[in-house]
Amino acid sequence: MKLSEIRTVKKFLEELDNFDIDNMREVIESIANGENDFEIDNYRFIDSVAIDSIQVEEMENDAYILGCFNPGFIADNSNLSYEIVKALQEGEKYEALGQYLIDNNCVEDMQQEYSNLDGYGHHFSHYDGETLEINDYYVFRTN
């Protein structure tokens, strides 16, 4: 990692709440070691190259939440009609709907559209929904 990159990271981290020198050192080492997803002191750092695949994986790990997406959004990103999605949701078949989306390879398309519409903060930053960026990393406050 170049000295200018270290300075940029240090300046960025100084602006975050409760970041001390040990946390700064840990972030710089993690970035220098090429870690693509790590959390330090209530902040999650995800490499921009890996973020889409990480989000797809997380979405696929929760079929219930997938089935809770807006019915129009699901219909637009799957081969299901709006009426079918709406009926399944009204019947509280969220998990079955989500599993269908996983089994039929709809999650990647959903993730792309989801991140295009809402960015990444809504998914990764449970604290405030914000997305911060430093070098090639997205940063999310998690608590």
Helices and strands as residue ranges (DSSP letters): H 3-14, H 21-32, E 37-40, E 43-47, H 51-60, H 63-67, H 71-76, H 82-90, H 94-103, H 107-118, H 121-124, E 132-134, E 137-141
